[in-house]
Amino acid sequence: MSPSMRGGISEVAFLVLAVLLVGAICLPLWPLGSAGREAALFTPERLGRMFLGWEQAGEYVCFVWAGFILLQHYLYIWRQRQAFGLNWLPTERYQRILPEDADDFLRRTEELNRQRYVLGTLLSLALERFQRTQSSQEASEVIRSRATIEGERLDNALSTVHYLAWAIPALGFVGTVRGISMALAGAPALGTDSDQVASALQNFLTHTSYSLAIAFDTTFVALLLSLVLLLLLHWVQRTQEDFVLDCQQYVLENLVTRLYVLQTVAASSADGEMVAGSEMRWRAPKG
């Protein structure tokens, strides 16, 4: 299990602990507050008026649309993570990879990377750079650059979700403005008859309270949906960021640390002449 995944599990555990702690404190005190009286106001008719309307329907469309995009993105990350279980590199701990071995490992990586895994792409780029430059530092730099590009590409794929997360509360405010305008549009023209004035004011207050309820209901629903959507967006973004970091860490630890270039060593012979030699090396297996 990667460190990023362990961090995510610990955060969920902290969330469960926080819910249990708050529940243990608030539930005994709940009857002492006004929550019971407020709950009695939410009749089926009131709930239907709260969650149904033109603006609410638009908010639901935006929320479901964003949910489908996030689900697709999460499944893509999940499929990409399957690459960590493939046998990209030799399992021998002390086996080194020389520049002349890079071509064999490159062919092996390309065969496994038929589904275009991000991890396979990073490995291929690192092997190609090492083969050309014979420098592990160059391979490390190309890995970091490509990982940054992959992270930005994944972020751009969520640009529509960011817009929808802004559009949902905007629709709620549109409903609020519409409800207030409807309330003010019903203002009566006051006459001189006191009975007519009282009746008109009573009708106006009834109409105003109904319109204002609709106005603030749309904002209430929009804010609830926005909270849920932003939480889901945060989780998916955290998942993709952890995935890119895990890919980069995998390549650095399992490939770059094994890249090895033979160094020619000059030694003095018994008669004082310089004799060239080379260090021992491990050859990578073919295929």
Beta strands, then each sheet from edge to edge (+ up, - down):
strand 1: 264-268
strand 2: 274-278
sheet 1: 1+ 2-
end
